[in-house]
Amino acid sequence: MSRLCNLALLLALPALPIAAQETHDHGIPEKLGKVSFPISCAPATQPEFNRAIALLHSFAYAPANTAFQKVAAQDPHCAMAHWGIAMTWFHPLWDMLPASSVPAATHEIETAQSIGTSDPREKAYIHAYSLVVQNAGSSPFSSRNQNYEQAMRNLAQQNPTDVEAQVFFALALLSNAPPTDKTHARQKQALSILEPLDLTYPDHPGITHYIIHASDSSELAPRGLAAARKYAGVAPSAPHALHMPSHIFTRLGLWHDSINSNLAAAQAAREQHDIGEELHAMDYLVYAYLQLGQDENAQHVIDRLKKMESLGMADFKIGYAATAMPVRYAVERHQWAEAAAINRDPKSPPQIAAIAVWARALGLVRGGRPSDTAAELSALTNYENQLHQAGNDYWAAQTSVLHKEVLAWSEQDAGDSRQAESQLRAAADQEDALEKLPVTPGPIVPAREQLGELLLQQHRPAEAAAEFKQSLLNSPNRKNALDGLRVAEKNRTQEDPRVRPSASPAQIAD
């Protein structure tokens, strides 16, 4: 079936209620991969417990919660069932353990401790999780998560034949990998655990999944390609397993692969009422379509987004995707009037609201209205301060990058080319020093790609070409960077009079 047919099928599916997130029997065998996590509970609960662990490894948290609840109902004395329920509130690679989830997680792990177990290994799992919620009101999550990682390290070392201990320890390493570490030390340590296990357990969903996450960087993406090629086949019943390969495809600029992956993921997520996963896949779809110049297909996805009602914008996964899609669509196409019309959702957290405000400011500046951006610049400053005060230095830095980008284009419009370059170069260096988070395909438009475009407008094609090449090393096969590089290379030996301050690479190109 062609991609357009797949897209038509995706868009033709009826809208489903947002609140429910349970699995349904579609008359085909469920396939979640192969997991074996022996527990000391009633033997009859073992198959459902294994299934729940498989769901957990593919981040199908709501269905996993239901499965662990079933185990608890089957065996009220099964402490590990309550450990499992607690684990479904802990999302190590995106929103960690939100404050709103702490009471439920604490209750479950305290229930597990109260029930107790004579198995030392099970006690170690329960103890490790207890450190995640210990002193949650006074101790920062980062410290508690470091304690959890150390406890899982001990558990893995003491139980070298326990595959799950090794896999959960590798995940703990990834959850603590700082986005400022461009050496990817923890990711490489996780891969040193996971890659040998993958040879023995090729159908384990967690091993395959976490290899992809560990490889989700420009440096390591080639190491994750084999896992990306197989994960959808390991656990096709989990929407996230259908989507996750596109993280590697995006890193390598394999847009057709990313599109096929996310068409399947979005459809499966819709069928399972998983709005967050559906939007996540849709965002990656928009990104990939735009890189191929398939703007009409991207518009179809945006149209689907517009039909969705009552989105929980305070949820980062939902809010980010719902905000980023229309922003990408306007900014990537240099449609500045569209960008200037974008408004933030009042329920969005500051790091998401900043993206919408940035798009509006950029649209105003590059659309010829730089004097109208005072409110947006002030809002970006306020968001950055709020994020710093909340201890969210990663998103404070990303918001700082957005602020510098707007200032740079404002300086360019005002005729101060030197200051414009200085601002945008600082933004590019700051952005390049940070890794993206797992929820995002990457910056809406890389700052270094924008720097190349700025230098083109300043009639400096050789320098522009160098910036486009560097940007393409970090983000391969991005359309605007490729277009910009082609224009820069064409004009390196002779200034092209068509390269004027108001022109974009797309407008300059033949």
C-alpha positions as CSV (number, residue, x, y, z in Angstrom):
1,M,0.0,0.0,0.0
2,S,1.4,3.4,-1.0
3,R,2.2,6.1,1.6
4,L,-0.6,8.2,0.3
5,C,-3.0,5.3,0.7
6,N,-1.7,4.7,4.2
7,L,-2.2,8.4,5.0
8,A,-5.7,8.3,3.7
9,L,-6.5,5.3,5.8
10,L,-5.0,7.0,8.9
11,L,-7.0,10.2,8.4
12,A,-10.2,8.3,7.6
13,L,-10.3,6.5,10.9
14,P,-13.0,7.8,13.3
15,A,-12.0,10.0,16.2
16,L,-12.0,8.1,19.5
17,P,-12.4,9.2,23.1
18,I,-9.3,10.7,24.6
19,A,-9.6,9.6,28.2
20,A,-9.5,5.9,27.8
21,Q,-6.1,4.2,27.3
22,E,-6.9,0.5,27.3
23,T,-6.1,-2.2,24.9
24,H,-8.8,-3.9,22.8
25,D,-9.0,-7.3,21.2
26,H,-9.0,-6.9,17.4
27,G,-9.2,-10.6,16.6
28,I,-5.5,-11.0,16.0
29,P,-2.9,-12.5,18.3
30,E,-1.3,-10.0,20.6
31,K,2.5,-9.7,20.0
32,L,4.5,-7.8,22.6
33,G,7.9,-9.6,22.5
34,K,9.3,-12.3,24.8
35,V,9.9,-11.6,28.4
36,S,10.5,-13.9,31.4
37,F,10.5,-12.2,34.8
38,P,10.1,-15.0,37.4
39,I,8.3,-14.0,40.6
40,S,7.4,-15.9,43.8
41,C,3.7,-15.1,43.5
42,A,1.0,-17.7,42.6
43,P,2.2,-19.6,39.6
44,A,-1.1,-18.8,37.8
45,T,-0.1,-15.1,37.7
46,Q,3.2,-15.6,35.9
47,P,2.0,-15.3,32.3
48,E,0.1,-12.0,33.0
49,F,3.0,-10.6,35.0
50,N,5.3,-11.3,32.0
51,R,2.8,-9.7,29.7
52,A,2.7,-6.6,32.0
53,I,6.5,-6.3,32.0
54,A,6.5,-6.5,28.2
55,L,3.9,-3.7,28.0
56,L,6.0,-1.7,30.5
57,H,9.1,-2.1,28.3
58,S,7.2,-0.6,25.3
59,F,6.0,2.3,27.5
60,A,2.4,1.1,27.2
61,Y,1.9,2.4,30.8
62,A,-1.9,2.4,31.0
63,P,-2.3,-1.2,29.7
64,A,0.6,-2.3,31.9
65,N,-1.1,-0.8,34.9
66,T,-4.3,-2.8,34.1
67,A,-2.3,-6.0,33.7
68,F,-0.4,-5.6,37.0
69,Q,-3.8,-4.8,38.7
70,K,-5.0,-8.1,37.4
71,V,-2.1,-9.9,38.9
72,A,-2.7,-8.2,42.2
73,A,-6.4,-9.3,42.1
74,Q,-5.4,-12.9,41.3
75,D,-2.9,-13.0,44.2
76,P,-3.5,-10.4,46.9
77,H,-0.2,-11.4,48.5
78,C,1.9,-10.7,45.5
79,A,4.1,-7.8,46.5
80,M,5.7,-7.6,43.0
81,A,2.3,-6.8,41.4
82,H,2.3,-3.6,43.4
83,W,5.9,-2.9,42.5
84,G,4.8,-3.2,38.9
85,I,1.8,-0.8,39.3
86,A,4.2,1.7,40.8
87,M,6.5,1.3,37.8
88,T,3.7,2.4,35.5
89,W,3.8,5.8,37.1
90,F,7.5,6.2,36.6
91,H,8.4,7.3,33.0
92,P,12.2,7.4,33.1
93,L,12.8,9.0,29.7
94,W,10.3,11.7,29.4
95,D,8.4,13.1,32.3
96,M,10.1,11.0,35.0
97,L,7.8,10.9,38.0
98,P,5.5,13.9,38.0
99,A,4.5,15.3,41.3
100,S,0.9,14.4,40.6
101,S,1.9,10.7,40.3
102,V,3.9,10.6,43.5
103,P,1.0,9.8,45.9
104,A,-0.2,6.8,43.7
105,A,3.3,5.5,43.2
106,T,4.1,5.9,47.0
107,H,0.9,4.0,47.9
108,E,1.8,1.1,45.7
109,I,5.4,0.7,46.8
110,E,4.3,1.0,50.4
111,T,1.7,-1.7,49.8
112,A,4.5,-3.9,48.2
113,Q,6.6,-3.3,51.3
114,S,3.7,-4.0,53.6
115,I,2.9,-7.3,51.9
116,G,6.5,-8.3,51.8
117,T,8.4,-11.1,50.1
118,S,10.9,-13.6,51.3
119,D,12.8,-13.4,47.9
120,P,15.9,-11.2,48.3
121,R,15.9,-10.3,44.6
122,E,12.3,-9.1,44.8
123,K,13.1,-7.2,48.0
124,A,15.9,-5.4,46.0
125,Y,13.5,-4.4,43.2
126,I,11.0,-3.0,45.8
127,H,13.8,-1.2,47.7
128,A,15.2,0.4,44.6
129,Y,11.8,1.9,43.7
130,S,11.2,3.1,47.2
131,L,14.2,5.4,46.7
132,V,12.4,7.1,43.8
133,V,9.6,8.3,46.1
134,Q,11.6,8.7,49.3
135,N,11.4,12.3,50.6
136,A,9.7,13.3,47.4
137,G,8.5,16.5,49.0
138,S,12.0,17.7,50.0
139,S,14.5,15.9,47.8
140,P,14.9,16.8,44.1
141,F,13.9,14.1,41.7
142,S,17.4,14.1,40.2
143,S,18.9,13.0,43.5
144,R,16.3,10.3,44.1
145,N,16.8,9.0,40.5
146,Q,20.5,8.8,41.1
147,N,19.8,6.7,44.2
148,Y,17.6,4.5,42.2
149,E,20.3,4.0,39.5
150,Q,22.8,3.0,42.2
151,A,20.3,0.5,43.7
152,M,19.7,-1.0,40.3
153,R,23.4,-1.2,39.7
154,N,23.7,-3.2,42.9
155,L,20.8,-5.4,42.0
156,A,22.2,-6.1,38.6
157,Q,25.7,-6.9,39.9
158,Q,24.2,-9.3,42.6
159,N,22.0,-11.0,40.1
160,P,24.1,-11.4,36.9
161,T,21.8,-14.0,35.4
162,D,18.7,-11.9,35.9
163,V,18.1,-10.4,32.4
164,E,15.4,-8.0,33.7
165,A,17.8,-6.6,36.3
166,Q,20.4,-5.8,33.6
167,V,17.7,-4.2,31.4
168,F,16.2,-2.1,34.1
169,F,19.6,-1.0,35.2
170,A,20.4,0.1,31.6
171,L,17.2,2.1,31.5
172,A,18.2,3.7,34.8
173,L,21.5,4.8,33.2
174,L,19.7,6.3,30.3
175,S,17.3,8.2,32.5
176,N,20.2,9.9,34.3
177,A,22.2,10.7,31.1
178,P,22.7,14.5,31.2
179,P,21.8,16.3,28.0
180,T,25.0,18.3,28.4
181,D,27.3,15.2,28.1
182,K,28.2,15.0,24.4
183,T,30.5,12.0,25.1
184,H,27.3,10.0,25.8
185,A,29.1,8.1,28.6
186,R,25.9,6.6,30.2
187,Q,24.4,5.8,26.8
188,K,27.5,3.8,25.9
189,Q,27.5,2.0,29.2
190,A,23.9,1.1,28.6
191,L,24.8,-0.2,25.1
192,S,27.6,-2.3,26.6
193,I,24.9,-4.1,28.6
194,L,22.2,-4.3,26.1
195,E,24.0,-5.2,22.8
196,P,25.4,-8.5,24.1
197,L,21.9,-9.4,25.6
198,D,20.3,-8.6,22.3
199,L,22.3,-11.4,20.7
200,T,20.8,-14.0,23.1
201,Y,17.4,-12.4,23.5
202,P,16.6,-10.8,20.1
203,D,12.8,-10.7,20.8
204,H,13.0,-8.9,24.1
205,P,11.1,-5.6,23.8
206,G,13.0,-3.7,26.4
207,I,16.5,-4.6,25.1
208,T,15.5,-3.6,21.5
209,H,13.7,-0.5,22.7
210,Y,16.5,0.8,25.0
211,I,19.2,0.2,22.4
212,I,17.3,2.7,20.2
213,H,17.0,5.2,23.0
214,A,20.7,4.8,23.9
215,S,21.6,5.4,20.2
216,D,19.4,8.5,19.8
217,S,22.2,10.9,19.1
218,S,24.2,11.9,16.0
219,E,27.2,10.0,17.2
220,L,25.5,6.7,18.1
221,A,22.5,6.6,15.7
222,P,24.2,4.0,13.3
223,R,24.5,1.6,16.3
224,G,20.8,1.8,16.7
225,L,19.7,1.1,13.1
226,A,19.5,-2.7,13.4
227,A,17.3,-2.4,16.5
228,A,15.2,0.2,14.7
229,R,14.7,-2.1,11.8
230,K,13.4,-4.9,14.0
231,Y,11.5,-3.3,17.0
232,A,8.2,-3.0,15.1
233,G,8.4,-6.7,14.4
234,V,9.2,-7.6,18.0
235,A,6.2,-5.8,19.5
236,P,3.8,-4.8,16.8
237,S,0.9,-4.7,19.3
238,A,2.5,-1.7,21.1
239,P,2.0,1.6,19.3
240,H,5.3,2.9,20.8
241,A,7.2,0.0,19.2
242,L,5.8,1.0,15.8
243,H,6.9,4.6,16.4
244,M,10.2,4.3,18.2
245,P,12.3,3.2,15.1
246,S,11.7,6.7,13.7
247,H,14.0,8.2,16.3
248,I,16.9,6.5,14.6
249,F,15.4,7.2,11.1
250,T,15.1,10.9,12.0
251,R,18.7,11.0,13.3
252,L,19.9,9.5,10.0
253,G,17.6,11.5,7.7
254,L,15.7,8.4,6.5
255,W,12.4,10.2,5.9
256,H,10.5,7.5,4.0
257,D,11.2,5.0,6.8
258,S,10.1,7.5,9.4
259,I,6.9,8.2,7.6
260,N,6.0,4.5,7.3
261,S,6.9,3.9,10.9
262,N,4.7,6.8,12.2
263,L,1.7,6.1,9.9
264,A,1.5,2.7,11.5
265,A,2.1,4.0,15.0
266,A,-0.5,6.8,14.8
267,Q,-3.1,4.4,13.5
268,A,-2.4,1.8,16.2
269,A,-2.4,4.5,18.9
270,R,-5.7,5.8,17.8
271,E,-7.2,2.3,17.8
272,Q,-5.9,1.9,21.4
273,H,-7.2,5.4,22.5
274,D,-3.6,6.5,23.3
275,I,-3.8,10.2,22.5
276,G,-0.3,11.0,23.7
277,E,1.3,8.3,21.5
278,E,-0.9,9.3,18.5
279,L,0.2,12.9,18.7
280,H,3.8,11.9,19.2
281,A,3.7,9.9,16.0
282,M,1.9,12.7,14.2
283,D,4.6,15.2,15.2
284,Y,7.3,13.0,13.7
285,L,5.1,12.6,10.6
286,V,4.9,16.3,10.1
287,Y,8.6,16.7,10.5
288,A,9.4,14.0,8.0
289,Y,6.9,15.1,5.4
290,L,8.3,18.6,5.5
291,Q,11.8,17.3,4.9
292,L,10.6,15.6,1.7
293,G,8.7,18.7,0.6
294,Q,5.4,16.8,1.0
295,D,3.7,19.9,2.4
296,E,0.2,18.7,1.4
297,N,0.6,15.5,3.5
298,A,1.9,17.5,6.4
299,Q,-1.2,19.7,6.1
300,H,-3.5,16.6,6.3
301,V,-1.9,15.7,9.6
302,I,-2.3,19.3,10.9
303,D,-6.0,19.1,9.8
304,R,-6.4,16.0,11.9
305,L,-4.8,17.8,14.9
306,K,-7.3,20.6,14.5
307,K,-10.2,18.2,14.9
308,M,-9.0,16.9,18.2
309,E,-10.7,18.4,21.2
310,S,-10.0,18.8,24.9
311,L,-6.3,18.0,24.6
312,G,-4.5,17.8,27.9
313,M,-1.9,20.5,27.0
314,A,-0.4,20.4,30.5
315,D,0.8,16.9,29.7
316,F,4.2,17.4,28.2
317,K,4.0,14.7,25.6
318,I,0.6,15.9,24.4
319,G,1.3,19.6,24.7
320,Y,4.7,19.5,22.9
321,A,3.4,17.6,19.9
322,A,0.2,19.7,19.6
323,T,2.2,22.9,19.8
324,A,5.2,21.8,17.6
325,M,3.2,20.6,14.6
326,P,1.7,23.9,13.4
327,V,4.9,25.7,14.4
328,R,6.9,23.4,12.2
329,Y,4.5,23.7,9.4
330,A,4.7,27.5,9.3
331,V,8.3,28.1,10.1
332,E,9.8,25.3,7.9
333,R,7.9,26.7,4.9
334,H,8.9,30.3,5.8
335,Q,5.2,31.3,6.0
336,W,5.8,34.2,8.3
337,A,2.2,35.4,8.4
338,E,1.1,31.9,9.5
339,A,3.8,31.9,12.2
340,A,2.8,35.3,13.4
341,A,-0.7,34.1,13.9
342,I,0.2,31.3,16.3
343,N,-0.8,31.7,19.9
344,R,0.2,29.8,22.9
345,D,-2.3,27.6,24.8
346,P,-2.8,29.1,28.3
347,K,-2.6,25.6,29.8
348,S,0.9,24.9,28.4
349,P,3.9,24.7,30.7
350,P,6.5,27.4,30.0
351,Q,8.9,25.3,27.9
352,I,6.0,24.5,25.5
353,A,4.5,28.0,25.5
354,A,7.9,29.3,24.7
355,I,7.9,27.4,21.3
356,A,4.6,29.1,20.3
357,V,5.7,32.5,21.4
358,W,9.0,32.1,19.5
359,A,7.1,31.1,16.4
360,R,4.9,34.2,16.7
361,A,7.9,36.5,17.3
362,L,9.9,35.0,14.4
363,G,6.9,35.4,12.1
364,L,6.6,39.1,13.1
365,V,10.3,39.8,12.7
366,R,10.8,38.0,9.4
367,G,7.4,39.2,8.1
368,G,8.5,42.8,8.4
369,R,7.0,43.7,11.8
370,P,10.0,43.6,14.1
371,S,8.6,46.5,16.3
372,D,5.7,44.3,17.3
373,T,7.7,41.7,19.1
374,A,8.2,43.4,22.5
375,A,5.5,41.3,24.2
376,E,7.0,38.0,22.8
377,L,10.5,38.9,23.8
378,S,9.4,39.7,27.3
379,A,7.4,36.5,27.5
380,L,10.5,34.4,26.4
381,T,12.5,36.1,29.2
382,N,9.9,35.4,31.7
383,Y,9.6,31.7,30.7
384,E,13.4,31.3,30.9
385,N,13.4,32.8,34.4
386,Q,10.5,30.6,35.5
387,L,12.3,27.5,34.2
388,H,15.5,28.4,36.0
389,Q,13.6,29.0,39.2
390,A,11.9,25.6,38.9
391,G,15.4,24.0,38.5
392,N,14.6,23.0,34.8
393,D,17.9,24.2,33.5
394,Y,17.7,22.2,30.3
395,W,14.5,23.9,29.0
396,A,15.7,27.2,30.4
397,A,18.7,26.9,28.1
398,Q,16.5,25.9,25.1
399,T,14.3,28.9,25.8
400,S,17.4,31.1,25.9
401,V,18.3,29.7,22.4
402,L,14.9,30.7,21.1
403,H,15.2,34.2,22.6
404,K,18.7,34.7,20.9
405,E,17.3,33.6,17.6
406,V,14.5,36.2,17.6
407,L,17.0,38.9,18.7
408,A,19.4,37.9,15.9
409,W,16.8,38.3,13.2
410,S,15.7,41.5,14.7
411,E,19.3,42.8,14.5
412,Q,19.5,41.7,10.9
413,D,16.3,43.5,10.1
414,A,17.7,46.7,11.8
415,G,20.9,46.5,9.7
416,D,23.3,45.4,12.4
417,S,24.7,42.3,10.6
418,R,27.6,41.9,13.0
419,Q,25.4,41.7,16.1
420,A,22.9,39.5,14.3
421,E,25.6,37.0,13.5
422,S,27.0,37.2,17.1
423,Q,23.5,36.4,18.6
424,L,22.8,33.5,16.2
425,R,26.2,32.0,16.5
426,A,25.8,32.1,20.3
427,A,22.4,30.4,20.0
428,A,23.9,27.7,17.7
429,D,26.8,27.0,20.0
430,Q,24.4,26.8,23.0
431,E,22.0,24.5,21.2
432,D,24.8,22.2,19.9
433,A,26.1,21.7,23.4
434,L,22.8,20.0,24.4
435,E,21.2,16.8,23.3
436,K,17.5,16.7,22.5
437,L,15.1,15.0,24.8
438,P,13.4,11.7,23.7
439,V,10.0,13.3,23.1
440,T,11.3,15.7,20.4
441,P,12.6,15.0,16.9
442,G,14.9,18.0,17.5
443,P,14.8,21.7,17.4
444,I,12.0,23.1,15.2
445,V,14.7,24.7,13.1
446,P,18.4,24.1,14.2
447,A,20.0,27.4,15.2
448,R,23.1,26.6,13.1
449,E,20.9,26.1,10.0
450,Q,19.4,29.5,10.7
451,L,23.0,30.9,11.0
452,G,23.7,29.6,7.5
453,E,20.6,31.3,6.2
454,L,21.6,34.5,7.9
455,L,25.1,34.5,6.4
456,L,23.5,33.9,3.0
457,Q,21.5,37.0,3.5
458,Q,24.7,38.8,4.4
459,H,26.2,37.9,1.0
460,R,28.8,35.5,2.7
461,P,28.2,32.2,0.8
462,A,31.4,30.5,1.8
463,E,30.8,31.0,5.5
464,A,27.1,30.1,5.0
465,A,28.1,26.8,3.3
466,A,30.3,25.9,6.3
467,E,27.4,26.4,8.7
468,F,25.0,24.4,6.6
469,K,27.5,21.5,6.4
470,Q,27.9,21.5,10.1
471,S,24.2,21.6,10.7
472,L,23.7,18.7,8.3
473,L,26.2,16.6,10.3
474,N,24.0,17.1,13.3
475,S,20.7,16.8,11.5
476,P,21.2,14.9,8.2
477,N,19.0,15.5,5.1
478,R,17.0,18.5,6.4
479,K,15.5,20.1,3.3
480,N,16.1,23.8,4.2
481,A,19.8,23.1,5.0
482,L,20.3,21.2,1.8
483,D,18.6,23.9,-0.2
484,G,20.7,26.6,1.6
485,L,23.9,24.6,1.0
486,R,23.1,24.3,-2.7
487,V,22.6,28.1,-3.0
488,A,25.7,28.9,-0.9
489,E,27.9,26.6,-3.1
490,K,26.5,28.1,-6.2
491,N,27.4,31.6,-5.0
492,R,30.8,31.0,-3.4
493,T,32.8,32.3,-6.3
494,Q,30.5,35.2,-7.3
495,E,28.0,37.1,-5.4
496,D,24.5,36.4,-6.7
497,P,22.3,39.6,-6.9
498,R,19.3,37.4,-6.1
499,V,20.7,36.9,-2.5
500,R,19.0,39.8,-0.8
501,P,18.0,40.4,2.8
502,S,14.4,39.4,2.3
503,A,15.1,36.2,0.5
504,S,15.1,32.6,1.9
505,P,17.1,29.8,0.4
506,A,13.9,28.4,-1.1
507,Q,13.2,31.8,-2.8
508,I,16.8,32.2,-4.0
509,A,17.1,28.7,-5.5
510,D,16.3,28.1,-9.1
